[in-house]
Amino acid sequence: MTEPDLRTVRATLAFGALMLLAAVFVVVDAVRLPETSAVVGPAAVPLPVGVLLAVVGAGLLVRSRGQLRAATPGEDRPPHGALRVLALVGTLIAFALLLPLLGYVMCSAALFTATAMLLGAPRRPATAAIGWALAAVVFLVFDRLIGLSLPAGPWGF
């Protein structure tokens, strides 16, 4: 069994802590949402998401804390790592700027696809198809089933 890389273990530890912090914000915000007479209230999605964030964050913290003593300094950073992070940030900024103009499905599909490709998805056509399908399913669930209006864009979706 190989020993874990110290940098990876520290990053996992920090990510787990961030997930726990985000879970607190999401759960507190979900609990503060006003009650409605609808069958599915506005807290139906954020509350389970917050709990799931807390569970996964705690799991990452426990696992990385256990690996911390056995971790060894790793190799040098992979080339172009900083460029990938900058490209991810640029993709998020483009998503936020284009969302009101192009709509949720178009922008989310592009965001999902670009993020997967920047993180090393192996098959680009399949990645693009999955990105479109994921964006469409999220749009249908939130816009049509729950009634949460998402930006439709010029095509109506």
Salt bridges, closest charged atoms under 4 A:
ASP143 OD2 - ARG144 NH1 2.75
